[in-house]
Amino acid sequence: MGFAKSTLTTALLASALMLAQGCTTAPGTSNAEPPMGDKRFAAVQAGMTNDEVRASLGAPKRITRFPGSNNVAWDYEGKDTWGYMVEYSVTFDPNGRVLSKLARRINDGGELK
């Protein structure tokens, strides 16, 4: 009985340690990538490829195609330097290169409702 109790205690302790390690970051966040904001968006420059933008900003939240011009816009959401929710948009030309970018506040501060 002592061996089984010792094994159970060891297993519970190992599980608790694994859970504690997994709780070092807030839910929905990652240590690998900083949150979307003005500094990350500033790295996007005209002429960059869509692969370079994806490497810098990650996958877009929304993609919009413009059939008349064959351009494509990738949209991201984040917070600007002052904490306002912002829609960041990168427009690519038909060759997949950054044509323009735009940041637009989508609320008056705080969390998006």
N, C-alpha and C positions, 0 to 999 in steps of 0.2 A: 504494500500500500504506500510506503514511503517513496519508492521509486516513481510510481505513477503520479503522486502528488508533486514531486520535484520536477518531473517532466512537464506537467501541466503548468506549474509556476513559471518555468523557463519559457514555455511557448507563449504564455500570456505576457510576460515581460518583453519578449521579442516583438510581439504584435504591437504593444504599446509604444515601443521605440520606433517602429516603422510608421505608425500613425503620427507620432510627434514630428518626425522628419517631414512627413507630407503636409503638415500644417504650418510650415515656415513661410508660405506665401498666402496672400489673401485669395479667397475664391475668385475664379475667373481671371486671375493674373498669372504671369509666367516670368520666371527669372531671365528667360532668354531674350525678351523683347520689351523695351520700354513702352509706356503707353503712347498712343498717337497724340501728337501735339505740334505746336509751331516749330520746335527745333527739328523734329524728324521730317516734317513737311518741307522745311527750308532746304533739305538735302536734295530735293527733286529739282532738276534743272532742265531747261529746254534741250532737246536733242537726245536725252537719255532713252534707252530702249525700255520696252515694257518689262523685260526680265530684270533690268537694273532697278526699276521702280518696285517691282515685286520683292526683290531682295532687300530693298531699303524700307519699304512700308508694309510688306506682307500682302496677303490676299485682300482685295477690295471687298467692301460690304455689298456694293451694288455695281453693276456694269450696265451702261447705257450705250446702245449703238445708234449712230446717226446715218441712216442709209443714203441720204442726199449727198453727204460729203465723205462717206466712208470713214469718218472719225469715230472714235470710241472714248467714252469717259469712264474712269474708275472713281468711285466715291468711297470715302472713308469717314468715320466719325471719331471725334475726340474732343479734347478740351484745349482751349488756347491758354496763353500765359496767364490770363486773368481769371481762368476757371469757367469761362463761358463754353457751352457746347457748340461745336463747330462742325460743319460739313466741309471736308477737304476734297477737292475734285481735281483729277489730273486728266487732261484730254490728250489723246494720241492721234497722230495723223495716220493715213492709210498704210504707212510703212512701219507702224508700231513705235514711233518716236514721239517723245513729249512735245506737244505743240503749245500747250498753255496749262496753267494751274490756277485754282481759285480757292479761297477760304471764305466761308460765309457762316456767320453766327446764326444758330437756329433757336436760341432762347436767350433769356435775359440773365443767365447765370444759374449756377447750381445744377442739379440733375435734370435731365430731359424728362418731361412728363407727358 
